[in-house]
Amino acid sequence: MTATQLKGRIEELAPGTTAELIDLTGTQDHWQAIVVSPAFEGMLMVERHRMVYALLDKEIKSDQVHALTLKTFTPAQYEKTQKA
């Protein structure tokens, strides 16, 4: 699965969701994703991660995505990280 394909799938999570993907091994199956979504408002980190993993269930079960490390933020949280 390419970065563009995975980014597109993740951005289907909710309107306003953006994703940045980093291929950790060069094999296009071990990824780090930074996901920013207004859908994460009021959610615990574990709830956010479950939401993304549920979205990618088919890709994970088929081993198109073997490993996925997530960093999840609301837009306000992400904005604060950019100012630091």
mmCIF file of the N, C-alpha and C atoms, coordinates in Angstrom:
data_MODEL
# 
_entry.id   MODEL 
# 
loop_
_atom_site.group_PDB 
_atom_site.id 
_atom_site.type_symbol 
_atom_site.label_atom_id 
_atom_site.label_alt_id 
_atom_site.label_comp_id 
_atom_site.label_asym_id 
_atom_site.label_entity_id 
_atom_site.label_seq_id 
_atom_site.pdbx_PDB_ins_code 
_atom_site.Cartn_x 
_atom_site.Cartn_y 
_atom_site.Cartn_z 
_atom_site.occupancy 
_atom_site.B_iso_or_equiv 
_atom_site.pdbx_formal_charge 
_atom_site.auth_seq_id 
_atom_site.auth_comp_id 
_atom_site.auth_asym_id 
_atom_site.auth_atom_id 
_atom_site.pdbx_PDB_model_num 
ATOM 1   N N  . MET A 1 1  ? 0.849   -1.172 0.000  1.00 0.00 ? 1  MET A N  1 
ATOM 2   C CA . MET A 1 1  ? 0.000   0.000  0.000  1.00 0.00 ? 1  MET A CA 1 
ATOM 3   C C  . MET A 1 1  ? 0.894   1.233  0.000  1.00 0.00 ? 1  MET A C  1 
ATOM 4   N N  . THR A 1 2  ? 0.629   2.144  -0.902 1.00 0.00 ? 2  THR A N  1 
ATOM 5   C CA . THR A 1 2  ? 1.455   3.346  -0.998 1.00 0.00 ? 2  THR A CA 1 
ATOM 6   C C  . THR A 1 2  ? 1.051   4.370  0.055  1.00 0.00 ? 2  THR A C  1 
ATOM 7   N N  . ALA A 1 3  ? 1.925   5.333  0.268  1.00 0.00 ? 3  ALA A N  1 
ATOM 8   C CA . ALA A 1 3  ? 1.628   6.408  1.218  1.00 0.00 ? 3  ALA A CA 1 
ATOM 9   C C  . ALA A 1 3  ? 0.380   7.170  0.776  1.00 0.00 ? 3  ALA A C  1 
ATOM 10  N N  . THR A 1 4  ? 0.239   7.405  -0.505 1.00 0.00 ? 4  THR A N  1 
ATOM 11  C CA . THR A 1 4  ? -0.924  8.126  -1.019 1.00 0.00 ? 4  THR A CA 1 
ATOM 12  C C  . THR A 1 4  ? -2.209  7.353  -0.759 1.00 0.00 ? 4  THR A C  1 
ATOM 13  N N  . GLN A 1 5  ? -2.175  6.040  -0.976 1.00 0.00 ? 5  GLN A N  1 
ATOM 14  C CA . GLN A 1 5  ? -3.362  5.211  -0.728 1.00 0.00 ? 5  GLN A CA 1 
ATOM 15  C C  . GLN A 1 5  ? -3.730  5.208  0.755  1.00 0.00 ? 5  GLN A C  1 
ATOM 16  N N  . LEU A 1 6  ? -2.734  5.028  1.607  1.00 0.00 ? 6  LEU A N  1 
ATOM 17  C CA . LEU A 1 6  ? -2.987  4.978  3.044  1.00 0.00 ? 6  LEU A CA 1 
ATOM 18  C C  . LEU A 1 6  ? -3.470  6.337  3.561  1.00 0.00 ? 6  LEU A C  1 
ATOM 19  N N  . LYS A 1 7  ? -2.859  7.397  3.084  1.00 0.00 ? 7  LYS A N  1 
ATOM 20  C CA . LYS A 1 7  ? -3.284  8.747  3.453  1.00 0.00 ? 7  LYS A CA 1 
ATOM 21  C C  . LYS A 1 7  ? -4.755  8.953  3.080  1.00 0.00 ? 7  LYS A C  1 
ATOM 22  N N  . GLY A 1 8  ? -5.124  8.552  1.875  1.00 0.00 ? 8  GLY A N  1 
ATOM 23  C CA . GLY A 1 8  ? -6.506  8.688  1.432  1.00 0.00 ? 8  GLY A CA 1 
ATOM 24  C C  . GLY A 1 8  ? -7.477  7.920  2.301  1.00 0.00 ? 8  GLY A C  1 
ATOM 25  N N  . ARG A 1 9  ? -7.116  6.705  2.674  1.00 0.00 ? 9  ARG A N  1 
ATOM 26  C CA . ARG A 1 9  ? -7.984  5.897  3.541  1.00 0.00 ? 9  ARG A CA 1 
ATOM 27  C C  . ARG A 1 9  ? -8.157  6.561  4.900  1.00 0.00 ? 9  ARG A C  1 
ATOM 28  N N  . ILE A 1 10 ? -7.067  7.013  5.493  1.00 0.00 ? 10 ILE A N  1 
ATOM 29  C CA . ILE A 1 10 ? -7.141  7.629  6.818  1.00 0.00 ? 10 ILE A CA 1 
ATOM 30  C C  . ILE A 1 10 ? -7.963  8.914  6.766  1.00 0.00 ? 10 ILE A C  1 
ATOM 31  N N  . GLU A 1 11 ? -7.808  9.678  5.708  1.00 0.00 ? 11 GLU A N  1 
ATOM 32  C CA . GLU A 1 11 ? -8.527  10.946 5.604  1.00 0.00 ? 11 GLU A CA 1 
ATOM 33  C C  . GLU A 1 11 ? -10.022 10.761 5.369  1.00 0.00 ? 11 GLU A C  1 
ATOM 34  N N  . GLU A 1 12 ? -10.463 9.516  5.133  1.00 0.00 ? 12 GLU A N  1 
ATOM 35  C CA . GLU A 1 12 ? -11.889 9.201  5.067  1.00 0.00 ? 12 GLU A CA 1 
ATOM 36  C C  . GLU A 1 12 ? -12.522 9.142  6.461  1.00 0.00 ? 12 GLU A C  1 
ATOM 37  N N  . LEU A 1 13 ? -11.696 9.205  7.490  1.00 0.00 ? 13 LEU A N  1 
ATOM 38  C CA . LEU A 1 13 ? -12.166 9.094  8.876  1.00 0.00 ? 13 LEU A CA 1 
ATOM 39  C C  . LEU A 1 13 ? -13.304 10.071 9.178  1.00 0.00 ? 13 LEU A C  1 
ATOM 40  N N  . ALA A 1 14 ? -13.110 11.326 8.818  1.00 0.00 ? 14 ALA A N  1 
ATOM 41  C CA . ALA A 1 14 ? -14.110 12.362 9.077  1.00 0.00 ? 14 ALA A CA 1 
ATOM 42  C C  . ALA A 1 14 ? -13.743 13.607 8.277  1.00 0.00 ? 14 ALA A C  1 
ATOM 43  N N  . PRO A 1 15 ? -14.709 14.459 7.990  1.00 0.00 ? 15 PRO A N  1 
ATOM 44  C CA . PRO A 1 15 ? -14.384 15.706 7.303  1.00 0.00 ? 15 PRO A CA 1 
ATOM 45  C C  . PRO A 1 15 ? -13.348 16.505 8.088  1.00 0.00 ? 15 PRO A C  1 
ATOM 46  N N  . GLY A 1 16 ? -12.393 17.070 7.390  1.00 0.00 ? 16 GLY A N  1 
ATOM 47  C CA . GLY A 1 16 ? -11.362 17.875 8.035  1.00 0.00 ? 16 GLY A CA 1 
ATOM 48  C C  . GLY A 1 16 ? -10.170 17.086 8.540  1.00 0.00 ? 16 GLY A C  1 
ATOM 49  N N  . THR A 1 17 ? -10.165 15.775 8.346  1.00 0.00 ? 17 THR A N  1 
ATOM 50  C CA . THR A 1 17 ? -9.048  14.939 8.793  1.00 0.00 ? 17 THR A CA 1 
ATOM 51  C C  . THR A 1 17 ? -7.892  15.055 7.809  1.00 0.00 ? 17 THR A C  1 
ATOM 52  N N  . THR A 1 18 ? -6.685  15.205 8.355  1.00 0.00 ? 18 THR A N  1 
ATOM 53  C CA . THR A 1 18 ? -5.479  15.189 7.532  1.00 0.00 ? 18 THR A CA 1 
ATOM 54  C C  . THR A 1 18 ? -4.520  14.155 8.100  1.00 0.00 ? 18 THR A C  1 
ATOM 55  N N  . ALA A 1 19 ? -3.708  13.588 7.218  1.00 0.00 ? 19 ALA A N  1 
ATOM 56  C CA . ALA A 1 19 ? -2.742  12.576 7.648  1.00 0.00 ? 19 ALA A CA 1 
ATOM 57  C C  . ALA A 1 19 ? -1.412  12.803 6.951  1.00 0.00 ? 19 ALA A C  1 
ATOM 58  N N  . GLU A 1 20 ? -0.356  12.569 7.693  1.00 0.00 ? 20 GLU A N  1 
ATOM 59  C CA . GLU A 1 20 ? 1.005   12.594 7.153  1.00 0.00 ? 20 GLU A CA 1 
ATOM 60  C C  . GLU A 1 20 ? 1.580   11.211 7.395  1.00 0.00 ? 20 GLU A C  1 
ATOM 61  N N  . LEU A 1 21 ? 2.122   10.585 6.364  1.00 0.00 ? 21 LEU A N  1 
ATOM 62  C CA . LEU A 1 21 ? 2.628   9.221  6.468  1.00 0.00 ? 21 LEU A CA 1 
ATOM 63  C C  . LEU A 1 21 ? 4.133   9.178  6.281  1.00 0.00 ? 21 LEU A C  1 
ATOM 64  N N  . ILE A 1 22 ? 4.781   8.345  7.072  1.00 0.00 ? 22 ILE A N  1 
ATOM 65  C CA . ILE A 1 22 ? 6.214   8.101  6.955  1.00 0.00 ? 22 ILE A CA 1 
ATOM 66  C C  . ILE A 1 22 ? 6.411   6.598  6.840  1.00 0.00 ? 22 ILE A C  1 
ATOM 67  N N  . ASP A 1 23 ? 7.064   6.177  5.756  1.00 0.00 ? 23 ASP A N  1 
ATOM 68  C CA . ASP A 1 23 ? 7.384   4.760  5.542  1.00 0.00 ? 23 ASP A CA 1 
ATOM 69  C C  . ASP A 1 23 ? 8.635   4.455  6.363  1.00 0.00 ? 23 ASP A C  1 
ATOM 70  N N  . LEU A 1 24 ? 8.475   3.683  7.418  1.00 0.00 ? 24 LEU A N  1 
ATOM 71  C CA . LEU A 1 24 ? 9.573   3.457  8.368  1.00 0.00 ? 24 LEU A CA 1 
ATOM 72  C C  . LEU A 1 24 ? 10.648  2.501  7.866  1.00 0.00 ? 24 LEU A C  1 
ATOM 73  N N  . THR A 1 25 ? 10.309  1.638  6.902  1.00 0.00 ? 25 THR A N  1 
ATOM 74  C CA . THR A 1 25 ? 11.278  0.627  6.461  1.00 0.00 ? 25 THR A CA 1 
ATOM 75  C C  . THR A 1 25 ? 11.552  0.650  4.966  1.00 0.00 ? 25 THR A C  1 
ATOM 76  N N  . GLY A 1 26 ? 10.804  1.428  4.209  1.00 0.00 ? 26 GLY A N  1 
ATOM 77  C CA . GLY A 1 26 ? 10.954  1.441  2.762  1.00 0.00 ? 26 GLY A CA 1 
ATOM 78  C C  . GLY A 1 26 ? 10.230  0.302  2.064  1.00 0.00 ? 26 GLY A C  1 
ATOM 79  N N  . THR A 1 27 ? 9.446   -0.469 2.812  1.00 0.00 ? 27 THR A N  1 
ATOM 80  C CA . THR A 1 27 ? 8.742   -1.627 2.249  1.00 0.00 ? 27 THR A CA 1 
ATOM 81  C C  . THR A 1 27 ? 7.249   -1.369 2.059  1.00 0.00 ? 27 THR A C  1 
ATOM 82  N N  . GLN A 1 28 ? 6.795   -0.170 2.384  1.00 0.00 ? 28 GLN A N  1 
ATOM 83  C CA . GLN A 1 28 ? 5.398   0.242  2.266  1.00 0.00 ? 28 GLN A CA 1 
ATOM 84  C C  . GLN A 1 28 ? 4.424   -0.641 3.038  1.00 0.00 ? 28 GLN A C  1 
ATOM 85  N N  . ASP A 1 29 ? 4.894   -1.180 4.176  1.00 0.00 ? 29 ASP A N  1 
ATOM 86  C CA . ASP A 1 29 ? 3.963   -1.904 5.052  1.00 0.00 ? 29 ASP A CA 1 
ATOM 87  C C  . ASP A 1 29 ? 4.205   -1.603 6.534  1.00 0.00 ? 29 ASP A C  1 
ATOM 88  N N  . HIS A 1 30 ? 5.220   -0.799 6.844  1.00 0.00 ? 30 HIS A N  1 
ATOM 89  C CA . HIS A 1 30 ? 5.495   -0.339 8.209  1.00 0.00 ? 30 HIS A CA 1 
ATOM 90  C C  . HIS A 1 30 ? 5.423   1.186  8.187  1.00 0.00 ? 30 HIS A C  1 
ATOM 91  N N  . TRP A 1 31 ? 4.402   1.734  8.855  1.00 0.00 ? 31 TRP A N  1 
ATOM 92  C CA . TRP A 1 31 ? 4.120   3.152  8.727  1.00 0.00 ? 31 TRP A CA 1 
ATOM 93  C C  . TRP A 1 31 ? 4.052   3.858  10.076 1.00 0.00 ? 31 TRP A C  1 
ATOM 94  N N  . GLN A 1 32 ? 4.378   5.134  10.023 1.00 0.00 ? 32 GLN A N  1 
ATOM 95  C CA . GLN A 1 32 ? 4.056   6.050  11.112 1.00 0.00 ? 32 GLN A CA 1 
ATOM 96  C C  . GLN A 1 32 ? 3.076   7.054  10.516 1.00 0.00 ? 32 GLN A C  1 
ATOM 97  N N  . ALA A 1 33 ? 1.986   7.309  11.202 1.00 0.00 ? 33 ALA A N  1 
ATOM 98  C CA . ALA A 1 33 ? 0.992   8.255  10.722 1.00 0.00 ? 33 ALA A CA 1 
ATOM 99  C C  . ALA A 1 33 ? 0.744   9.322  11.773 1.00 0.00 ? 33 ALA A C  1 
ATOM 100 N N  . ILE A 1 34 ? 0.767   10.561 11.335 1.00 0.00 ? 34 ILE A N  1 
ATOM 101 C CA . ILE A 1 34 ? 0.345   11.681 12.165 1.00 0.00 ? 34 ILE A CA 1 
ATOM 102 C C  . ILE A 1 34 ? -1.030  12.064 11.640 1.00 0.00 ? 34 ILE A C  1 
ATOM 103 N N  . VAL A 1 35 ? -2.030  11.898 12.489 1.00 0.00 ? 35 VAL A N  1 
ATOM 104 C CA . VAL A 1 35 ? -3.418  12.107 12.077 1.00 0.00 ? 35 VAL A CA 1 
ATOM 105 C C  . VAL A 1 35 ? -4.005  13.250 12.899 1.00 0.00 ? 35 VAL A C  1 
ATOM 106 N N  . VAL A 1 36 ? -4.544  14.238 12.193 1.00 0.00 ? 36 VAL A N  1 
ATOM 107 C CA . VAL A 1 36 ? -5.177  15.387 12.831 1.00 0.00 ? 36 VAL A CA 1 
ATOM 108 C C  . VAL A 1 36 ? -6.638  15.379 12.407 1.00 0.00 ? 36 VAL A C  1 
ATOM 109 N N  . SER A 1 37 ? -7.535  15.349 13.396 1.00 0.00 ? 37 SER A N  1 
ATOM 110 C CA . SER A 1 37 ? -8.960  15.277 13.055 1.00 0.00 ? 37 SER A CA 1 
ATOM 111 C C  . SER A 1 37 ? -9.823  15.945 14.113 1.00 0.00 ? 37 SER A C  1 
ATOM 112 N N  . PRO A 1 38 ? -10.795 16.726 13.663 1.00 0.00 ? 38 PRO A N  1 
ATOM 113 C CA . PRO A 1 38 ? -11.758 17.270 14.625 1.00 0.00 ? 38 PRO A CA 1 
ATOM 114 C C  . PRO A 1 38 ? -12.603 16.170 15.269 1.00 0.00 ? 38 PRO A C  1 
ATOM 115 N N  . ALA A 1 39 ? -12.657 15.004 14.649 1.00 0.00 ? 39 ALA A N  1 
ATOM 116 C CA . ALA A 1 39 ? -13.414 13.878 15.214 1.00 0.00 ? 39 ALA A CA 1 
ATOM 117 C C  . ALA A 1 39 ? -12.808 13.386 16.527 1.00 0.00 ? 39 ALA A C  1 
ATOM 118 N N  . PHE A 1 40 ? -11.565 13.736 16.806 1.00 0.00 ? 40 PHE A N  1 
ATOM 119 C CA . PHE A 1 40 ? -10.891 13.290 18.024 1.00 0.00 ? 40 PHE A CA 1 
ATOM 120 C C  . PHE A 1 40 ? -11.237 14.127 19.257 1.00 0.00 ? 40 PHE A C  1 
ATOM 121 N N  . GLU A 1 41 ? -11.983 15.209 19.077 1.00 0.00 ? 41 GLU A N  1 
ATOM 122 C CA . GLU A 1 41 ? -12.337 16.075 20.212 1.00 0.00 ? 41 GLU A CA 1 
ATOM 123 C C  . GLU A 1 41 ? -13.006 15.252 21.311 1.00 0.00 ? 41 GLU A C  1 
ATOM 124 N N  . GLY A 1 42 ? -12.514 15.395 22.549 1.00 0.00 ? 42 GLY A N  1 
ATOM 125 C CA . GLY A 1 42 ? -13.112 14.742 23.706 1.00 0.00 ? 42 GLY A CA 1 
ATOM 126 C C  . GLY A 1 42 ? -12.785 13.267 23.843 1.00 0.00 ? 42 GLY A C  1 
ATOM 127 N N  . MET A 1 43 ? -11.946 12.729 22.965 1.00 0.00 ? 43 MET A N  1 
ATOM 128 C CA . MET A 1 43 ? -11.600 11.299 23.010 1.00 0.00 ? 43 MET A CA 1 
ATOM 129 C C  . MET A 1 43 ? -10.256 11.087 23.704 1.00 0.00 ? 43 MET A C  1 
ATOM 130 N N  . LEU A 1 44 ? -10.144 9.955  24.379 1.00 0.00 ? 44 LEU A N  1 
ATOM 131 C CA . LEU A 1 44 ? -8.855  9.529  24.910 1.00 0.00 ? 44 LEU A CA 1 
ATOM 132 C C  . LEU A 1 44 ? -7.983  9.038  23.763 1.00 0.00 ? 44 LEU A C  1 
ATOM 133 N N  . MET A 1 45 ? -6.682  9.020  23.958 1.00 0.00 ? 45 MET A N  1 
ATOM 134 C CA . MET A 1 45 ? -5.769  8.573  22.916 1.00 0.00 ? 45 MET A CA 1 
ATOM 135 C C  . MET A 1 45 ? -6.100  7.155  22.445 1.00 0.00 ? 45 MET A C  1 
ATOM 136 N N  . VAL A 1 46 ? -6.402  6.272  23.367 1.00 0.00 ? 46 VAL A N  1 
ATOM 137 C CA . VAL A 1 46 ? -6.717  4.887  22.994 1.00 0.00 ? 46 VAL A CA 1 
ATOM 138 C C  . VAL A 1 46 ? -7.974  4.829  22.122 1.00 0.00 ? 46 VAL A C  1 
ATOM 139 N N  . GLU A 1 47 ? -8.945  5.690  22.395 1.00 0.00 ? 47 GLU A N  1 
ATOM 140 C CA . GLU A 1 47 ? -10.165 5.730  21.583 1.00 0.00 ? 47 GLU A CA 1 
ATOM 141 C C  . GLU A 1 47 ? -9.860  6.224  20.170 1.00 0.00 ? 47 GLU A C  1 
ATOM 142 N N  . ARG A 1 48 ? -8.981  7.198  20.073 1.00 0.00 ? 48 ARG A N  1 
ATOM 143 C CA . ARG A 1 48 ? -8.567  7.720  18.761 1.00 0.00 ? 48 ARG A CA 1 
ATOM 144 C C  . ARG A 1 48 ? -7.887  6.627  17.945 1.00 0.00 ? 48 ARG A C  1 
ATOM 145 N N  . HIS A 1 49 ? -6.979  5.922  18.604 1.00 0.00 ? 49 HIS A N  1 
ATOM 146 C CA . HIS A 1 49 ? -6.233  4.865  17.909 1.00 0.00 ? 49 HIS A CA 1 
ATOM 147 C C  . HIS A 1 49 ? -7.167  3.749  17.456 1.00 0.00 ? 49 HIS A C  1 
ATOM 148 N N  . ARG A 1 50 ? -8.094  3.368  18.312 1.00 0.00 ? 50 ARG A N  1 
ATOM 149 C CA . ARG A 1 50 ? -9.062  2.340  17.930 1.00 0.00 ? 50 ARG A CA 1 
ATOM 150 C C  . ARG A 1 50 ? -9.882  2.774  16.722 1.00 0.00 ? 50 ARG A C  1 
ATOM 151 N N  . MET A 1 51 ? -10.217 4.040  16.678 1.00 0.00 ? 51 MET A N  1 
ATOM 152 C CA . MET A 1 51 ? -11.003 4.580  15.570 1.00 0.00 ? 51 MET A CA 1 
ATOM 153 C C  . MET A 1 51 ? -10.235 4.438  14.245 1.00 0.00 ? 51 MET A C  1 
ATOM 154 N N  . VAL A 1 52 ? -8.954  4.769  14.263 1.00 0.00 ? 52 VAL A N  1 
ATOM 155 C CA . VAL A 1 52 ? -8.134  4.665  13.048 1.00 0.00 ? 52 VAL A CA 1 
ATOM 156 C C  . VAL A 1 52 ? -7.921  3.198  12.681 1.00 0.00 ? 52 VAL A C  1 
ATOM 157 N N  . TYR A 1 53 ? -7.598  2.369  13.673 1.00 0.00 ? 53 TYR A N  1 
ATOM 158 C CA . TYR A 1 53 ? -7.395  0.939  13.394 1.00 0.00 ? 53 TYR A CA 1 
ATOM 159 C C  . TYR A 1 53 ? -8.668  0.293  12.835 1.00 0.00 ? 53 TYR A C  1 
ATOM 160 N N  . ALA A 1 54 ? -9.828  0.684  13.338 1.00 0.00 ? 54 ALA A N  1 
ATOM 161 C CA . ALA A 1 54 ? -11.088 0.132  12.823 1.00 0.00 ? 54 ALA A CA 1 
ATOM 162 C C  . ALA A 1 54 ? -11.284 0.515  11.360 1.00 0.00 ? 54 ALA A C  1 
ATOM 163 N N  . LEU A 1 55 ? -10.918 1.729  11.017 1.00 0.00 ? 55 LEU A N  1 
ATOM 164 C CA . LEU A 1 55 ? -11.018 2.195  9.640  1.00 0.00 ? 55 LEU A CA 1 
ATOM 165 C C  . LEU A 1 55 ? -10.129 1.369  8.703  1.00 0.00 ? 55 LEU A C  1 
ATOM 166 N N  . LEU A 1 56 ? -8.980  0.948  9.208  1.00 0.00 ? 56 LEU A N  1 
ATOM 167 C CA . LEU A 1 56 ? -7.992  0.225  8.397  1.00 0.00 ? 56 LEU A CA 1 
ATOM 168 C C  . LEU A 1 56 ? -8.015  -1.281 8.639  1.00 0.00 ? 56 LEU A C  1 
ATOM 169 N N  . ASP A 1 57 ? -9.093  -1.779 9.207  1.00 0.00 ? 57 ASP A N  1 
ATOM 170 C CA . ASP A 1 57 ? -9.184  -3.200 9.563  1.00 0.00 ? 57 ASP A CA 1 
ATOM 171 C C  . ASP A 1 57 ? -8.865  -4.122 8.384  1.00 0.00 ? 57 ASP A C  1 
ATOM 172 N N  . LYS A 1 58 ? -9.444  -3.857 7.231  1.00 0.00 ? 58 LYS A N  1 
ATOM 173 C CA . LYS A 1 58 ? -9.233  -4.701 6.048  1.00 0.00 ? 58 LYS A CA 1 
ATOM 174 C C  . LYS A 1 58 ? -7.760  -4.701 5.627  1.00 0.00 ? 58 LYS A C  1 
ATOM 175 N N  . GLU A 1 59 ? -7.138  -3.530 5.626  1.00 0.00 ? 59 GLU A N  1 
ATOM 176 C CA . GLU A 1 59 ? -5.741  -3.407 5.219  1.00 0.00 ? 59 GLU A CA 1 
ATOM 177 C C  . GLU A 1 59 ? -4.803  -4.102 6.201  1.00 0.00 ? 59 GLU A C  1 
ATOM 178 N N  . ILE A 1 60 ? -5.139  -4.030 7.476  1.00 0.00 ? 60 ILE A N  1 
ATOM 179 C CA . ILE A 1 60 ? -4.314  -4.677 8.499  1.00 0.00 ? 60 ILE A CA 1 
ATOM 180 C C  . ILE A 1 60 ? -4.471  -6.196 8.420  1.00 0.00 ? 60 ILE A C  1 
ATOM 181 N N  . LYS A 1 61 ? -5.706  -6.669 8.304  1.00 0.00 ? 61 LYS A N  1 
ATOM 182 C CA . LYS A 1 61 ? -5.940  -8.114 8.235  1.00 0.00 ? 61 LYS A CA 1 
ATOM 183 C C  . LYS A 1 61 ? -5.344  -8.749 6.981  1.00 0.00 ? 61 LYS A C  1 
ATOM 184 N N  . SER A 1 62 ? -5.284  -8.001 5.891  1.00 0.00 ? 62 SER A N  1 
ATOM 185 C CA . SER A 1 62 ? -4.716  -8.535 4.646  1.00 0.00 ? 62 SER A CA 1 
ATOM 186 C C  . SER A 1 62 ? -3.199  -8.353 4.601  1.00 0.00 ? 62 SER A C  1 
ATOM 187 N N  . ASP A 1 63 ? -2.633  -7.761 5.636  1.00 0.00 ? 63 ASP A N  1 
ATOM 188 C CA . ASP A 1 63 ? -1.188  -7.523 5.773  1.00 0.00 ? 63 ASP A CA 1 
ATOM 189 C C  . ASP A 1 63 ? -0.658  -6.478 4.791  1.00 0.00 ? 63 ASP A C  1 
ATOM 190 N N  . GLN A 1 64 ? -1.552  -5.696 4.178  1.00 0.00 ? 64 GLN A N  1 
ATOM 191 C CA . GLN A 1 64 ? -1.089  -4.557 3.383  1.00 0.00 ? 64 GLN A CA 1 
ATOM 192 C C  . GLN A 1 64 ? -0.416  -3.534 4.293  1.00 0.00 ? 64 GLN A C  1 
ATOM 193 N N  . VAL A 1 65 ? -0.923  -3.461 5.521  1.00 0.00 ? 65 VAL A N  1 
ATOM 194 C CA . VAL A 1 65 ? -0.323  -2.631 6.564  1.00 0.00 ? 65 VAL A CA 1 
ATOM 195 C C  . VAL A 1 65 ? 0.082   -3.591 7.671  1.00 0.00 ? 65 VAL A C  1 
ATOM 196 N N  . HIS A 1 66 ? 1.374   -3.822 7.784  1.00 0.00 ? 66 HIS A N  1 
ATOM 197 C CA . HIS A 1 66 ? 1.867   -4.781 8.777  1.00 0.00 ? 66 HIS A CA 1 
ATOM 198 C C  . HIS A 1 66 ? 2.054   -4.114 10.143 1.00 0.00 ? 66 HIS A C  1 
ATOM 199 N N  . ALA A 1 67 ? 2.533   -2.874 10.132 1.00 0.00 ? 67 ALA A N  1 
ATOM 200 C CA . ALA A 1 67 ? 2.766   -2.147 11.380 1.00 0.00 ? 67 ALA A CA 1 
ATOM 201 C C  . ALA A 1 67 ? 2.366   -0.695 11.181 1.00 0.00 ? 67 ALA A C  1 
ATOM 202 N N  . LEU A 1 68 ? 1.711   -0.134 12.196 1.00 0.00 ? 68 LEU A N  1 
ATOM 203 C CA . LEU A 1 68 ? 1.252   1.248  12.107 1.00 0.00 ? 68 LEU A CA 1 
ATOM 204 C C  . LEU A 1 68 ? 1.421   1.911  13.472 1.00 0.00 ? 68 LEU A C  1 
ATOM 205 N N  . THR A 1 69 ? 2.263   2.931  13.492 1.00 0.00 ? 69 THR A N  1 
ATOM 206 C CA . THR A 1 69 ? 2.459   3.742  14.689 1.00 0.00 ? 69 THR A CA 1 
ATOM 207 C C  . THR A 1 69 ? 1.657   5.020  14.492 1.00 0.00 ? 69 THR A C  1 
ATOM 208 N N  . LEU A 1 70 ? 0.857   5.376  15.490 1.00 0.00 ? 70 LEU A N  1 
ATOM 209 C CA . LEU A 1 70 ? -0.019  6.534  15.360 1.00 0.00 ? 70 LEU A CA 1 
ATOM 210 C C  . LEU A 1 70 ? 0.338   7.647  16.332 1.00 0.00 ? 70 LEU A C  1 
ATOM 211 N N  . LYS A 1 71 ? 0.238   8.864  15.827 1.00 0.00 ? 71 LYS A N  1 
ATOM 212 C CA . LYS A 1 71 ? 0.242   10.070 16.644 1.00 0.00 ? 71 LYS A CA 1 
ATOM 213 C C  . LYS A 1 71 ? -1.033  10.791 16.246 1.00 0.00 ? 71 LYS A C  1 
ATOM 214 N N  . THR A 1 72 ? -1.947  10.961 17.197 1.00 0.00 ? 72 THR A N  1 
ATOM 215 C CA . THR A 1 72 ? -3.257  11.527 16.887 1.00 0.00 ? 72 THR A CA 1 
ATOM 216 C C  . THR A 1 72 ? -3.472  12.825 17.655 1.00 0.00 ? 72 THR A C  1 
ATOM 217 N N  . PHE A 1 73 ? -4.019  13.813 16.960 1.00 0.00 ? 73 PHE A N  1 
ATOM 218 C CA . PHE A 1 73 ? -4.223  15.138 17.534 1.00 0.00 ? 73 PHE A CA 1 
ATOM 219 C C  . PHE A 1 73 ? -5.554  15.719 17.076 1.00 0.00 ? 73 PHE A C  1 
ATOM 220 N N  . THR A 1 74 ? -6.142  16.556 17.922 1.00 0.00 ? 74 THR A N  1 
ATOM 221 C CA . THR A 1 74 ? -7.203  17.443 17.455 1.00 0.00 ? 74 THR A CA 1 
ATOM 222 C C  . THR A 1 74 ? -6.497  18.585 16.731 1.00 0.00 ? 74 THR A C  1 
ATOM 223 N N  . PRO A 1 75 ? -7.203  19.365 15.933 1.00 0.00 ? 75 PRO A N  1 
ATOM 224 C CA . PRO A 1 75 ? -6.544  20.490 15.262 1.00 0.00 ? 75 PRO A CA 1 
ATOM 225 C C  . PRO A 1 75 ? -5.873  21.461 16.245 1.00 0.00 ? 75 PRO A C  1 
ATOM 226 N N  . ALA A 1 76 ? -6.521  21.744 17.366 1.00 0.00 ? 76 ALA A N  1 
ATOM 227 C CA . ALA A 1 76 ? -5.941  22.666 18.354 1.00 0.00 ? 76 ALA A CA 1 
ATOM 228 C C  . ALA A 1 76 ? -4.671  22.075 18.967 1.00 0.00 ? 76 ALA A C  1 
ATOM 229 N N  . GLN A 1 77 ? -4.672  20.799 19.281 1.00 0.00 ? 77 GLN A N  1 
ATOM 230 C CA . GLN A 1 77 ? -3.480  20.154 19.844 1.00 0.00 ? 77 GLN A CA 1 
ATOM 231 C C  . GLN A 1 77 ? -2.331  20.181 18.843 1.00 0.00 ? 77 GLN A C  1 
ATOM 232 N N  . TYR A 1 78 ? -2.636  19.901 17.594 1.00 0.00 ? 78 TYR A N  1 
ATOM 233 C CA . TYR A 1 78 ? -1.594  19.886 16.573 1.00 0.00 ? 78 TYR A CA 1 
ATOM 234 C C  . TYR A 1 78 ? -1.006  21.279 16.373 1.00 0.00 ? 78 TYR A C  1 
ATOM 235 N N  . GLU A 1 79 ? -1.859  22.282 16.393 1.00 0.00 ? 79 GLU A N  1 
ATOM 236 C CA . GLU A 1 79 ? -1.388  23.655 16.241 1.00 0.00 ? 79 GLU A CA 1 
ATOM 237 C C  . GLU A 1 79 ? -0.395  24.013 17.339 1.00 0.00 ? 79 GLU A C  1 
ATOM 238 N N  . LYS A 1 80 ? -0.664  23.578 18.569 1.00 0.00 ? 80 LYS A N  1 
ATOM 239 C CA . LYS A 1 80 ? 0.248   23.843 19.687 1.00 0.00 ? 80 LYS A CA 1 
ATOM 240 C C  . LYS A 1 80 ? 1.597   23.177 19.463 1.00 0.00 ? 80 LYS A C  1 
ATOM 241 N N  . THR A 1 81 ? 1.620   21.974 18.882 1.00 0.00 ? 81 THR A N  1 
ATOM 242 C CA . THR A 1 81 ? 2.901   21.285 18.639 1.00 0.00 ? 81 THR A CA 1 
ATOM 243 C C  . THR A 1 81 ? 3.724   22.016 17.593 1.00 0.00 ? 81 THR A C  1 
ATOM 244 N N  . GLN A 1 82 ? 3.074   22.727 16.686 1.00 0.00 ? 82 GLN A N  1 
ATOM 245 C CA . GLN A 1 82 ? 3.781   23.431 15.631 1.00 0.00 ? 82 GLN A CA 1 
ATOM 246 C C  . GLN A 1 82 ? 4.401   24.742 16.133 1.00 0.00 ? 82 GLN A C  1 
ATOM 247 N N  . LYS A 1 83 ? 3.880   25.260 17.236 1.00 0.00 ? 83 LYS A N  1 
ATOM 248 C CA . LYS A 1 83 ? 4.406   26.506 17.810 1.00 0.00 ? 83 LYS A CA 1 
ATOM 249 C C  . LYS A 1 83 ? 5.550   26.249 18.765 1.00 0.00 ? 83 LYS A C  1 
ATOM 250 N N  . ALA A 1 84 ? 5.682   25.009 19.217 1.00 0.00 ? 84 ALA A N  1 
ATOM 251 C CA . ALA A 1 84 ? 6.716   24.685 20.220 1.00 0.00 ? 84 ALA A CA 1 
ATOM 252 C C  . ALA A 1 84 ? 8.088   24.661 19.606 1.00 0.00 ? 84 ALA A C  1 
# 
